[in-house]
Each structure stands twice: as C-alpha cells, then as structure tokens.
Amino acid sequence: MKRTLIVVLLTNLLLSACAPAQTPQPASQPPPPTTGDAAGSSLVAAAAKVTDVCTLVPADLAATLIPGASPPQSQTFPPLRCTITNGTSVLEVTLSAYDTGGPVKGAEFIPGLAEGGYLERPVADDAYLTVLLDTDQGALYVEVAGHDGQDHKDDAIAVANEILARLR
C-alpha cells in the first residue's frame, strides 16, 4: 500500500515538473475580455473603456426615480459603480467588463437586453436587474430600491436600456 502511494506521488511529481509553466496573472488585473459574438463583443469592449459609470446613467431618468437626490457618487475602481440616493430611495448601477455572469437562478428572464437580463426582487419595492453584456463575460447591474411600496421592474429596465444605448 505504501509503495503504491509512493509510486503515485512520484509519478504526479514528475508529470507536474514536465508540464509547461504558466505565468499567473496578478489579481489586480483581470484577463482581457473574450466574447462570443460581435454585438456582445462591442458592449464588452465599450464597458472596458468606461472610467466612470455615472457618466452613463441618464440624469433625467435618475431625477424622476430619485427626486431630490444628492449628486451621484462614483466608485472608480473595479467594479465601477454609481450610486444616486435621496436618503430613502436608491439607484445603483454597476458595470464590469470582466464578470463572467450567467443566468441567475430563480430570477425572471427579461429578453431584449444585450444577451439577456435577469430580474430579482429581494423585497417588494426593490428591483435588481443583471444584464449580461455577452455570453462569456461582462455584466451591467441596475438596482432601483424605492422603499415606497411600488414595483420598480420597468424603472430598472429603462435605466439598463439607456445605458446599453450609450455603450453602443
């Protein structure tokens, strides 16, 4: 038994020593975007160039959704984020060219948004929309938390559509 274990361990050691060396990428730099189709590819490429998501958020729509909001707050390190709030309601948009998103289990599928959108409702008046920019990677996240008892599904979709149009 011990002899077999030693042979297996030595074999694995020799095989790993003969394998080509791979240089790991630093954690601070995600791999370059790889995409499945031209439309998704262009969205991911455009998302990778964005430095401030707040420049993509439609100000007029944000003002309607979050009346009396303070100026948008940008997070300019990955993932890029823009938060708009009036102390009660919140619109938060997050953009990443590097997320490897996928269908969100249990979420409502929303067609017509890039490679598809998935809407979650953590609470009745909170709409959290994940939009896949491409089949392989890239995601846009839009959250509208009204804290007002209303359904914000259409609001989240409208914000996502405006941002996707600006990325195109």
C-alpha positions as CSV (number, residue, x, y, z in Angstrom):
1,M,0.0,0.0,0.0
2,K,2.8,2.5,1.0
3,R,4.8,1.5,-2.1
4,T,1.8,2.2,-4.4
5,L,1.2,5.6,-2.8
6,I,4.9,6.5,-3.2
7,V,4.8,5.5,-6.9
8,V,1.6,7.6,-7.4
9,L,3.1,10.6,-5.7
10,L,6.4,10.4,-7.6
11,T,4.5,10.0,-10.9
12,N,2.4,13.1,-10.2
13,L,5.5,15.0,-9.2
14,L,7.3,14.1,-12.4
15,L,4.3,14.9,-14.6
16,S,3.8,18.3,-12.9
17,A,7.6,19.0,-13.4
18,C,7.2,18.3,-17.1
19,A,4.1,20.4,-17.6
20,P,4.6,23.8,-19.3
21,A,5.0,26.6,-16.8
22,Q,2.1,29.0,-16.7
23,T,2.6,32.6,-15.5
24,P,-0.3,33.6,-13.3
25,Q,-1.9,37.0,-13.9
26,P,-1.8,39.4,-11.0
27,A,-5.0,39.6,-9.0
28,S,-5.4,43.3,-9.7
29,Q,-5.5,42.8,-13.5
30,P,-8.4,40.7,-14.9
31,P,-7.9,38.8,-18.0
32,P,-8.7,40.6,-21.3
33,P,-12.3,40.3,-22.4
34,T,-13.1,37.4,-24.6
35,T,-16.5,37.3,-26.2
36,G,-18.8,35.2,-28.2
37,D,-20.4,37.5,-30.8
38,A,-19.9,40.9,-32.4
39,A,-22.7,42.7,-30.5
40,G,-21.6,41.4,-27.2
41,S,-18.0,41.9,-28.1
42,S,-18.6,45.6,-28.8
43,L,-20.5,46.1,-25.5
44,V,-17.8,44.4,-23.5
45,A,-15.1,46.5,-25.3
46,A,-17.1,49.7,-24.6
47,A,-17.6,48.7,-20.9
48,A,-13.9,48.1,-20.6
49,K,-13.2,51.7,-21.7
50,V,-15.6,53.3,-19.1
51,T,-13.9,55.0,-16.2
52,D,-17.0,56.5,-14.5
53,V,-20.4,54.8,-14.7
54,C,-22.1,57.9,-13.5
55,T,-21.5,59.4,-17.0
56,L,-23.6,56.7,-18.5
57,V,-26.6,57.0,-16.1
58,P,-29.4,59.0,-17.6
59,A,-29.7,62.1,-15.4
60,D,-33.3,62.9,-16.3
61,L,-34.5,59.4,-15.6
62,A,-32.5,59.3,-12.3
63,A,-34.0,62.6,-11.2
64,T,-37.5,61.1,-11.9
65,L,-36.8,57.9,-10.0
66,I,-34.9,59.5,-7.1
67,P,-36.3,63.0,-6.6
68,G,-34.2,65.4,-4.6
69,A,-31.2,63.1,-4.8
70,S,-27.7,64.3,-3.8
71,P,-25.1,64.3,-6.6
72,P,-24.2,60.9,-8.0
73,Q,-21.4,59.1,-6.1
74,S,-18.8,57.3,-8.3
75,Q,-16.7,54.3,-7.4
76,T,-13.9,54.4,-9.9
77,F,-12.1,51.2,-9.0
78,P,-13.4,47.8,-10.3
79,P,-16.2,47.1,-10.3
80,L,-17.3,50.6,-11.4
81,R,-20.3,51.8,-9.6
82,C,-22.6,54.9,-9.5
83,T,-24.9,55.4,-6.5
84,I,-27.7,58.0,-6.5
85,T,-29.8,58.4,-3.4
86,N,-32.1,60.9,-1.6
87,G,-31.7,59.2,1.8
88,T,-34.7,56.9,1.2
89,S,-34.6,55.7,-2.4
90,V,-31.5,54.4,-4.2
91,L,-30.5,53.9,-7.8
92,E,-27.3,52.0,-8.1
93,V,-25.6,51.0,-11.3
94,T,-22.5,48.7,-11.5
95,L,-20.6,47.9,-14.7
96,S,-18.0,45.2,-15.2
97,A,-16.4,44.1,-18.5
98,Y,-14.8,41.2,-16.7
99,D,-17.7,39.5,-14.8
100,T,-18.4,36.0,-16.0
101,G,-22.1,36.3,-15.5
102,G,-24.7,33.8,-16.3
103,P,-28.4,33.1,-15.8
104,V,-29.5,34.0,-12.3
105,K,-31.2,31.0,-10.8
106,G,-34.8,31.8,-9.9
107,A,-34.8,35.3,-11.5
108,E,-37.3,36.5,-14.1
109,F,-35.7,36.4,-17.6
110,I,-36.0,39.8,-19.4
111,P,-35.4,39.4,-23.2
112,G,-34.1,42.2,-25.4
113,L,-31.3,43.4,-23.1
114,A,-27.9,42.6,-24.7
115,E,-27.6,38.8,-24.1
116,G,-30.5,38.8,-21.6
117,G,-31.5,40.3,-18.4
118,Y,-32.4,38.6,-15.1
119,L,-34.6,40.5,-12.6
120,E,-34.7,39.7,-8.9
121,R,-36.9,41.2,-6.3
122,P,-35.3,40.9,-2.9
123,V,-38.2,42.8,-1.4
124,A,-41.4,44.1,-3.0
125,D,-40.1,47.6,-3.9
126,D,-36.6,46.7,-4.9
127,A,-35.7,45.6,-8.4
128,Y,-32.3,44.2,-9.1
129,L,-31.5,43.6,-12.7
130,T,-28.5,41.7,-14.1
131,V,-27.8,42.3,-17.8
132,L,-25.3,40.0,-19.5
133,L,-23.2,42.0,-22.0
134,D,-22.0,38.9,-23.7
135,T,-22.4,35.2,-23.4
136,D,-18.9,34.8,-21.9
137,Q,-18.4,37.9,-19.7
138,G,-19.4,41.4,-18.9
139,A,-22.3,42.5,-16.9
140,L,-24.4,45.6,-16.0
141,Y,-26.3,45.6,-12.7
142,V,-29.1,48.1,-12.1
143,E,-30.8,48.3,-8.7
144,V,-33.8,50.5,-8.0
145,A,-34.7,50.5,-4.4
146,G,-37.7,52.8,-3.9
147,H,-38.7,51.9,-0.4
148,D,-42.1,53.2,-1.5
149,G,-44.1,50.0,-2.0
150,Q,-44.0,50.3,-5.8
151,D,-42.8,47.8,-8.4
152,H,-39.6,49.2,-10.0
153,K,-39.1,46.5,-12.6
154,D,-39.9,48.9,-15.5
155,D,-37.6,51.5,-14.0
156,A,-34.6,49.2,-13.8
157,I,-35.2,48.0,-17.4
158,A,-35.5,51.7,-18.6
159,V,-32.2,52.6,-16.9
160,A,-30.5,49.5,-18.4
161,N,-31.8,50.3,-21.9
162,E,-30.5,53.8,-21.7
163,I,-27.0,52.7,-20.5
164,L,-26.8,49.9,-23.2
165,A,-27.7,52.5,-25.9
166,R,-24.9,54.8,-24.6
167,L,-22.4,51.8,-24.7
168,R,-23.3,51.0,-28.3
